[in-house]
Amino acid sequence: MQPIPNRVIRIGLRGGDVAKVQESLNKALPTKPGLKVDGIFGTQTATRTRLFQHQNQLKADSLVGPKTLTKLAQMATKLAFRLVTPKTSGGDWKPGQK
């Protein structure tokens, strides 16, 4: 898991932390079209942030602070776990199977 930035990420900011938030939002909210990962926190990123916050019972204010960042990190961990955990059907999965 990547370190959580120690600042509030908000509309108007630019940079790598914003790009990480955009990537995380795209993974957490896999709707099409996804956010353009450009490192610019604009209106589309703000809207997607509010949606994520609302769906996760957070204050929907478009500010990506500690609570939102923590929830995004938790979602990323869950998604990564699901990607590496084999799907089973009735317990018949064997090592080496896809």
TIMI-2910 file (N, C-alpha, C, CB; in pm, 1 decimal, decimal comma, always signed):
<rs>
+----------+----------+----------+----------+----------+----------+----------+----------+----------+----------+----------+----------+------+
!      n_x !      n_y !      n_z !     ca_x !     ca_y !     ca_z !      c_x !      c_y !      c_z !     cb_x !     cb_y !     cb_z ! resn !
+----------+----------+----------+----------+----------+----------+----------+----------+----------+----------+----------+----------+------+
!    +83,7 !   -116,8 !     +0,0 !     +0,0 !     +0,0 !     +0,0 !    +88,8 !   +124,0 !     +0,0 !    -95,6 !     -0,7 !   +120,9 !  Met !
!    +53,0 !   +221,8 !    -80,6 !   +131,2 !   +343,3 !    -88,8 !   +101,4 !   +433,5 !    +30,2 !   +103,1 !   +416,3 !   -220,0 !  Gln !
!   +200,1 !   +518,4 !    +68,0 !   +175,6 !   +607,7 !   +181,1 !    +63,2 !   +706,6 !   +150,5 !   +303,6 !   +683,3 !   +217,4 !  Pro !
!    -10,7 !   +742,2 !   +254,1 !   -120,4 !   +836,3 !   +240,1 !    -64,1 !   +977,6 !   +253,7 !   -232,2 !   +809,3 !   +346,1 !  Ile !
!    -92,7 !  +1065,5 !   +157,6 !    -42,1 !  +1203,4 !   +167,1 !    -91,6 !  +1268,9 !   +295,8 !    -86,5 !  +1287,0 !    +43,8 !  Pro !
!     -9,7 !  +1357,8 !   +351,1 !    -45,7 !  +1421,5 !   +478,2 !   -105,5 !  +1561,0 !   +456,8 !    +77,3 !  +1431,0 !   +569,1 !  Asn !
!   -177,1 !  +1578,8 !   +348,8 !   -244,6 !  +1705,3 !   +322,6 !   -382,3 !  +1676,5 !   +265,5 !   -161,9 !  +1794,0 !   +225,8 !  Arg !
!   -466,5 !  +1778,1 !   +267,6 !   -598,8 !  +1764,9 !   +208,3 !   -585,9 !  +1795,3 !    +59,6 !   -702,8 !  +1860,1 !   +277,5 !  Val !
!   -636,3 !  +1704,3 !    -21,0 !   -631,0 !  +1720,4 !   -166,1 !   -766,5 !  +1774,3 !   -208,9 !   -596,4 !  +1584,5 !   -239,7 !  Ile !
!   -763,3 !  +1886,6 !   -279,0 !   -886,9 !  +1956,6 !   -312,0 !   -881,6 !  +2014,5 !   -452,2 !   -914,0 !  +2067,1 !   -211,1 !  Arg !
!   -996,5 !  +2064,9 !   -495,0 !  -1007,4 !  +2122,6 !   -628,2 !   -901,9 !  +2232,9 !   -646,1 !  -1150,1 !  +2178,6 !   -651,8 !  Ile !
!   -840,4 !  +2232,3 !   -762,4 !   -738,1 !  +2330,9 !   -794,5 !   -595,6 !  +2281,2 !   -776,9 !   -757,9 !  +2450,8 !   -710,8 !  Gly !
!   -578,4 !  +2172,8 !   -699,1 !   -443,2 !  +2120,0 !   -677,8 !   -400,1 !  +2035,7 !   -796,6 !   -436,7 !  +2036,8 !   -548,3 !  Leu !
!   -269,4 !  +2024,4 !   -812,5 !   -210,4 !  +1945,4 !   -920,1 !    -94,6 !  +1863,7 !   -863,7 !   -162,5 !  +2036,6 !  -1036,9 !  Arg !
!    -65,5 !  +1752,3 !   -930,1 !    +52,7 !  +1677,2 !   -891,9 !    +29,4 !  +1528,3 !   -878,7 !   +105,0 !  +1729,4 !   -764,6 !  Gly !
!   +132,6 !  +1462,8 !   -830,8 !   +131,4 !  +1317,9 !   -818,5 !    +28,6 !  +1264,9 !   -720,8 !   +265,0 !  +1271,0 !   -778,0 !  Gly !
!     +7,7 !  +1337,8 !   -609,5 !    -93,1 !  +1293,1 !   -513,6 !   -231,9 !  +1295,3 !   -576,2 !    -90,3 !  +1380,9 !   -387,7 !  Asp !
!   -258,8 !  +1396,4 !   -657,1 !   -388,8 !  +1405,3 !   -725,2 !   -404,2 !  +1288,6 !   -822,3 !   -403,0 !  +1541,0 !   -800,7 !  Val !
!   -298,6 !  +1258,1 !   -896,4 !   -303,3 !  +1146,0 !   -991,0 !   -330,3 !  +1014,5 !   -917,5 !   -170,9 !  +1136,5 !  -1070,5 !  Ala !
!   -270,3 !   +996,1 !   -799,6 !   -294,5 !   +874,2 !   -720,7 !   -439,6 !   +866,7 !   -676,6 !   -201,9 !   +869,6 !   -597,8 !  Lys !
!   -495,5 !   +980,3 !   -636,7 !   -636,2 !   +983,8 !   -597,5 !   -723,4 !   +948,6 !   -718,5 !   -674,7 !  +1123,9 !   -540,4 !  Val !
!   -691,9 !  +1005,4 !   -834,4 !   -769,8 !   +976,8 !   -954,9 !   -764,1 !   +828,3 !   -989,9 !   -718,7 !  +1060,7 !  -1072,8 !  Gln !
!   -646,4 !   +768,7 !   -982,6 !   -633,0 !   +625,6 !  -1010,1 !   -714,9 !   +543,7 !   -910,1 !   -484,7 !   +583,2 !  -1005,0 !  Glu !
!   -708,8 !   +581,9 !   -783,8 !   -783,3 !   +509,8 !   -680,3 !   -933,3 !   +522,9 !   -700,9 !   -745,3 !   +561,0 !   -541,6 !  Ser !
!   -979,0 !   +642,1 !   -737,9 !  -1121,6 !   +661,4 !   -764,2 !  -1166,5 !   +578,1 !   -883,6 !  -1152,2 !   +809,7 !   -788,9 !  Leu !
!  -1083,7 !   +569,7 !   -987,0 !  -1118,5 !   +487,2 !  -1103,3 !  -1132,7 !   +340,2 !  -1064,4 !  -1012,1 !   +502,3 !  -1213,5 !  Asn !
!  -1049,4 !   +293,5 !   -972,9 !  -1058,1 !   +153,8 !   -928,7 !  -1177,9 !   +132,5 !   -836,3 !   -928,4 !   +112,1 !   -857,1 !  Lys !
!  -1202,5 !   +230,0 !   -748,7 !  -1310,2 !   +215,7 !   -651,3 !  -1447,8 !   +235,1 !   -713,9 !  -1291,1 !   +314,5 !   -538,5 !  Ala !
!  -1454,5 !   +317,3 !   -818,5 !  -1581,0 !   +346,0 !   -888,3 !  -1560,9 !   +313,2 !  -1035,9 !  -1625,6 !   +497,1 !   -868,9 !  Leu !
!  -1568,4 !   +186,7 !  -1070,6 !  -1535,8 !   +145,9 !  -1208,3 !  -1645,9 !   +179,2 !  -1309,6 !  -1508,5 !     -2,9 !  -1211,8 !  Pro !
!  -1688,5 !   +304,2 !  -1310,7 !  -1788,3 !   +347,2 !  -1407,8 !  -1718,1 !   +403,1 !  -1530,7 !  -1883,8 !   +452,7 !  -1346,5 !  Thr !
!  -1783,8 !   +395,9 !  -1640,3 !  -1727,9 !   +445,7 !  -1765,7 !  -1798,9 !   +573,8 !  -1805,5 !  -1739,7 !   +339,9 !  -1877,6 !  Lys !
!  -1731,9 !   +672,8 !  -1856,4 !  -1586,1 !   +676,4 !  -1868,7 !  -1521,3 !   +704,9 !  -1733,4 !  -1543,1 !   +782,7 !  -1971,7 !  Pro !
!  -1401,1 !   +655,9 !  -1717,1 !  -1327,6 !   +681,4 !  -1594,4 !  -1268,6 !   +821,7 !  -1596,2 !  -1217,2 !   +577,1 !  -1575,0 !  Gly !
!  -1214,2 !   +859,2 !  -1483,8 !  -1147,2 !   +989,2 !  -1476,6 !  -1020,8 !   +986,7 !  -1560,2 !  -1114,2 !  +1026,3 !  -1330,7 !  Leu !
!   -990,9 !  +1098,0 !  -1621,8 !   -862,2 !  +1113,8 !  -1688,8 !   -758,9 !  +1134,2 !  -1578,0 !   -863,2 !  +1235,3 !  -1792,5 !  Lys !
!   -657,9 !  +1048,9 !  -1575,6 !   -554,0 !  +1058,8 !  -1473,5 !   -448,8 !  +1156,5 !  -1524,3 !   -490,9 !   +918,2 !  -1441,1 !  Val !
!   -472,2 !  +1284,2 !  -1491,4 !   -383,8 !  +1390,0 !  -1539,7 !   -318,5 !  +1469,2 !  -1427,6 !   -460,3 !  +1483,4 !  -1628,4 !  Asp !
!   -349,7 !  +1432,9 !  -1302,2 !   -290,1 !  +1503,4 !  -1189,4 !   -350,0 !  +1639,6 !  -1162,2 !   -145,6 !  +1518,6 !  -1212,0 !  Gly !
!   -463,6 !  +1669,6 !  -1223,2 !   -531,3 !  +1797,7 !  -1203,3 !   -664,9 !  +1771,5 !  -1133,8 !   -552,3 !  +1872,7 !  -1339,5 !  Ile !
!   -683,8 !  +1827,3 !  -1015,6 !   -807,6 !  +1807,9 !   -941,2 !   -907,5 !  +1913,2 !   -988,8 !   -783,6 !  +1817,6 !   -785,8 !  Phe !
!   -986,9 !  +1873,5 !  -1086,8 !  -1087,2 !  +1962,6 !  -1143,8 !  -1227,6 !  +1920,0 !  -1103,8 !  -1075,0 !  +1966,2 !  -1295,5 !  Gly !
!  -1324,6 !  +1969,9 !  -1178,5 !  -1464,7 !  +1944,4 !  -1142,9 !  -1502,5 !  +1797,5 !  -1155,9 !  -1556,2 !  +2027,8 !  -1229,9 !  Thr !
!  -1447,1 !  +1726,8 !  -1254,5 !  -1481,3 !  +1584,9 !  -1269,1 !  -1426,0 !  +1502,7 !  -1151,7 !  -1426,6 !  +1530,1 !  -1402,9 !  Gln !
!  -1305,1 !  +1534,5 !  -1109,7 !  -1247,7 !  +1463,9 !   -994,6 !  -1326,9 !  +1497,3 !   -868,5 !  -1097,9 !  +1501,1 !   -976,0 !  Thr !
!  -1368,6 !  +1622,5 !   -854,7 !  -1448,8 !  +1663,0 !   -738,6 !  -1581,9 !  +1588,0 !   -736,5 !  -1473,7 !  +1815,5 !   -740,3 !  Ala !
!  -1646,3 !  +1576,5 !   -851,5 !  -1774,1 !  +1505,5 !   -859,9 !  -1756,8 !  +1359,2 !   -825,7 !  -1834,6 !  +1519,7 !   -999,2 !  Thr !
!  -1653,8 !  +1295,9 !   -880,3 !  -1629,1 !  +1154,4 !   -852,1 !  -1592,5 !  +1134,2 !   -705,4 !  -1517,2 !  +1100,2 !   -942,7 !  Arg !
!  -1521,5 !  +1229,2 !   -647,5 !  -1486,7 !  +1221,9 !   -505,3 !  -1612,4 !  +1226,7 !   -419,2 !  -1391,4 !  +1336,8 !   -466,7 !  Thr !
!  -1703,9 !  +1318,5 !   -450,3 !  -1829,2 !  +1327,0 !   -374,8 !  -1909,1 !  +1197,3 !   -384,5 !  -1913,8 !  +1444,3 !   -425,3 !  Arg !
!  -1914,4 !  +1138,8 !   -503,6 !  -1985,5 !  +1012,6 !   -522,0 !  -1923,4 !   +903,4 !   -434,7 !  -1983,6 !   +970,4 !   -670,5 !  Leu !
!  -1791,9 !   +892,7 !   -438,3 !  -1722,0 !   +794,0 !   -356,5 !  -1751,1 !   +817,7 !   -209,0 !  -1570,5 !   +799,1 !   -382,6 !  Phe !
!  -1742,3 !   +942,3 !   -165,4 !  -1767,2 !   +974,1 !    -25,6 !  -1910,5 !   +937,9 !    +14,0 !  -1740,7 !  +1122,8 !     +0,5 !  Gln !
!  -2005,0 !   +973,0 !    -69,4 !  -2145,7 !   +943,0 !    -40,8 !  -2167,4 !   +792,0 !    -29,1 !  -2237,0 !  +1001,8 !   -150,9 !  His !
!  -2112,0 !   +715,0 !   -123,2 !  -2129,6 !   +569,8 !   -122,7 !  -2062,6 !   +502,2 !     -3,2 !  -2074,9 !   +511,5 !   -250,5 !  Gln !
!  -1968,2 !   +572,4 !    +58,6 !  -1894,7 !   +514,4 !   +170,8 !  -1924,0 !   +583,7 !   +303,5 !  -1747,0 !   +519,9 !   +143,0 !  Asn !
!  -2040,1 !   +648,8 !   +309,5 !  -2086,7 !   +713,6 !   +432,4 !  -1985,5 !   +812,8 !   +490,8 !  -2119,0 !   +608,5 !   +535,7 !  Gln !
!  -1918,5 !   +885,2 !   +401,9 !  -1827,2 !   +991,4 !   +442,9 !  -1892,0 !  +1125,9 !   +410,9 !  -1688,4 !   +977,5 !   +371,8 !  Leu !
!  -1843,0 !  +1231,9 !   +472,0 !  -1893,0 !  +1365,4 !   +441,0 !  -1859,7 !  +1395,1 !   +294,5 !  -1830,7 !  +1474,0 !   +537,3 !  Lys !
!  -1964,4 !  +1415,8 !   +213,9 !  -1946,4 !  +1436,2 !    +69,6 !  -1917,1 !  +1583,0 !    +41,4 !  -2072,0 !  +1390,1 !     -9,2 !  Ala !
!  -1789,6 !  +1621,0 !    +58,2 !  -1749,2 !  +1760,3 !    +43,4 !  -1642,7 !  +1782,0 !    -64,5 !  -1698,1 !  +1811,5 !   +174,8 !  Asp !
!  -1605,5 !  +1677,1 !   -135,2 !  -1501,4 !  +1680,7 !   -239,9 !  -1361,7 !  +1705,8 !   -186,0 !  -1534,3 !  +1787,1 !   -340,7 !  Ser !
!  -1345,2 !  +1711,5 !    -55,6 !  -1212,6 !  +1726,5 !     +3,5 !  -1157,7 !  +1588,3 !    +33,8 !  -1217,2 !  +1814,3 !   +132,2 !  Leu !
!  -1042,2 !  +1557,3 !    -20,4 !   -981,6 !  +1425,8 !     +1,6 !   -884,2 !  +1440,1 !   +117,4 !   -909,2 !  +1371,9 !   -128,1 !  Val !
!   -939,7 !  +1419,6 !   +237,5 !   -861,2 !  +1428,1 !   +360,3 !   -833,0 !  +1290,0 !   +415,4 !   -933,4 !  +1512,6 !   +464,8 !  Gly !
!   -792,7 !  +1283,8 !   +541,6 !   -752,6 !  +1155,9 !   +600,9 !   -858,9 !  +1045,6 !   +592,7 !   -716,6 !  +1177,7 !   +744,0 !  Pro !
!   -985,9 !  +1077,3 !   +618,8 !  -1089,5 !   +973,4 !   +616,7 !  -1111,9 !   +920,1 !   +476,3 !  -1220,7 !  +1027,7 !   +672,9 !  Lys !
!  -1118,2 !  +1009,6 !   +378,1 !  -1138,7 !   +965,6 !   +239,8 !  -1016,9 !   +889,0 !   +190,1 !  -1167,3 !  +1086,1 !   +147,7 !  Thr !
!   -897,5 !   +937,5 !   +220,9 !   -775,6 !   +869,0 !   +178,0 !   -765,8 !   +729,8 !   +239,8 !   -652,3 !   +951,6 !   +215,3 !  Leu !
!   -802,1 !   +719,1 !   +366,6 !   -797,8 !   +589,0 !   +433,0 !   -895,6 !   +492,6 !   +368,0 !   -829,2 !   +603,5 !   +582,3 !  Thr !
!  -1016,9 !   +539,8 !   +338,2 !  -1117,1 !   +453,4 !   +274,5 !  -1071,4 !   +412,8 !   +134,4 !  -1254,3 !   +525,0 !   +267,4 !  Lys !
!  -1012,4 !   +505,8 !    +59,7 !   -959,5 !   +471,0 !    -72,9 !   -850,6 !   +365,0 !    -61,4 !   -904,0 !   +596,2 !   -143,9 !  Leu !
!   -763,4 !   +379,0 !    +38,3 !   -655,8 !   +281,2 !    +57,7 !   -713,4 !   +145,0 !    +95,4 !   -557,4 !   +329,4 !   +166,5 !  Ala !
!   -817,9 !   +143,6 !   +180,0 !   -881,9 !    +17,8 !   +217,0 !   -944,6 !    -48,6 !    +95,3 !   -987,7 !    +41,2 !   +325,1 !  Gln !
!  -1009,6 !    +31,4 !    +10,7 !  -1071,5 !    -22,5 !   -110,4 !   -964,6 !    -80,9 !   -202,9 !  -1152,3 !    +87,2 !   -183,8 !  Met !
!   -852,6 !    -11,0 !   -216,5 !   -745,1 !    -59,7 !   -302,7 !   -691,3 !   -192,7 !   -251,9 !   -631,9 !    +43,4 !   -311,0 !  Ala !
!   -679,1 !   -205,3 !   -120,5 !   -631,2 !   -330,5 !    -61,6 !   -729,9 !   -443,2 !    -89,2 !   -609,5 !   -314,4 !    +90,4 !  Thr !
!   -859,2 !   -415,9 !    -72,3 !   -961,2 !   -518,0 !    -99,3 !   -960,3 !   -558,4 !   -245,7 !  -1100,3 !   -466,9 !    -60,1 !  Lys !
!   -947,9 !   -459,1 !   -334,9 !   -946,5 !   -489,9 !   -478,0 !   -824,4 !   -573,0 !   -514,6 !   -949,0 !   -360,8 !   -560,8 !  Leu !
!   -709,3 !   -538,5 !   -459,1 !   -587,2 !   -614,1 !   -488,3 !   -601,2 !   -756,8 !   -437,0 !   -463,5 !   -545,7 !   -424,8 !  Ala !
!   -660,6 !   -774,1 !   -319,5 !   -679,5 !   -907,6 !   -263,8 !   -769,8 !   -990,7 !   -353,8 !   -738,4 !   -899,3 !   -122,3 !  Phe !
!   -877,6 !   -929,0 !   -403,7 !   -968,2 !  -1002,5 !   -492,4 !   -899,8 !  -1040,8 !   -622,4 !  -1092,4 !   -919,5 !   -522,1 !  Arg !
!   -806,3 !   -958,2 !   -668,6 !   -737,3 !   -989,4 !   -793,8 !   -643,1 !  -1107,9 !   -779,9 !   -660,2 !   -868,7 !   -842,1 !  Leu !
!   -588,0 !  -1129,6 !   -661,1 !   -492,4 !  -1239,1 !   -643,6 !   -553,3 !  -1362,2 !   -578,4 !   -376,0 !  -1192,3 !   -561,4 !  Val !
!   -676,3 !  -1353,0 !   -532,4 !   -742,8 !  -1466,9 !   -470,6 !   -815,2 !  -1547,0 !   -578,1 !   -841,5 !  -1420,5 !   -360,5 !  Thr !
!   -786,3 !  -1676,0 !   -588,4 !   -852,7 !  -1756,3 !   -691,9 !  -1001,6 !  -1768,2 !   -667,1 !   -791,0 !  -1894,9 !   -698,9 !  Pro !
!  -1076,0 !  -1769,9 !   -774,8 !  -1219,9 !  -1792,7 !   -765,7 !  -1241,8 !  -1942,4 !   -755,2 !  -1296,5 !  -1732,3 !   -888,7 !  Lys !
!  -1330,6 !  -1978,7 !   -665,7 !  -1357,3 !  -2120,6 !   -649,3 !  -1503,2 !  -2149,1 !   -678,2 !  -1320,1 !  -2167,5 !   -508,0 !  Thr !
!  -1527,7 !  -2268,1 !   -720,0 !  -1665,2 !  -2311,7 !   -738,6 !  -1676,3 !  -2448,9 !   -674,2 !  -1706,1 !  -2315,1 !   -891,0 !  Ser !
!  -1727,3 !  -2449,7 !   -553,2 !  -1744,8 !  -2576,7 !   -484,9 !  -1616,4 !  -2634,7 !   -429,6 !  -1806,3 !  -2674,2 !   -577,1 !  Gly !
!  -1512,3 !  -2554,5 !   -415,2 !  -1388,7 !  -2601,8 !   -355,0 !  -1304,7 !  -2689,6 !   -446,6 !  -1419,9 !  -2676,5 !   -231,1 !  Gly !
!  -1327,4 !  -2684,4 !   -579,0 !  -1253,5 !  -2771,3 !   -668,3 !  -1129,9 !  -2703,3 !   -729,9 !  -1344,9 !  -2819,8 !   -777,5 !  Asp !
!  -1093,0 !  -2586,4 !   -680,5 !   -975,5 !  -2518,1 !   -733,8 !   -848,6 !  -2587,3 !   -685,1 !   -975,2 !  -2369,1 !   -692,4 !  Trp !
!   -752,4 !  -2601,7 !   -776,8 !   -624,0 !  -2662,7 !   -743,8 !   -513,2 !  -2565,9 !   -781,3 !   -605,8 !  -2799,1 !   -816,7 !  Lys !
!   -401,2 !  -2568,8 !   -708,9 !   -289,6 !  -2479,5 !   -744,0 !   -253,6 !  -2493,8 !   -891,1 !   -166,2 !  -2509,3 !   -656,2 !  Pro !
!   -226,0 !  -2382,1 !   -953,0 !   -191,0 !  -2382,5 !  -1095,4 !   -310,7 !  -2358,8 !  -1185,2 !   -126,3 !  -2513,1 !  -1132,2 !  Gly !
!   -431,8 !  -2370,0 !  -1131,6 !   -552,5 !  -2346,6 !  -1210,2 !   -582,4 !  -2199,0 !  -1218,7 !   -671,5 !  -2421,0 !  -1150,5 !  Gln !
!   -648,8 !  -2158,9 !  -1323,8 !   -693,5 !  -2020,3 !  -1338,3 !   -840,3 !  -2013,3 !  -1314,4 !   -659,4 !  -1963,9 !  -1476,2 !  Lys !
+----------+----------+----------+----------+----------+----------+----------+----------+----------+----------+----------+----------+------+
</rs>
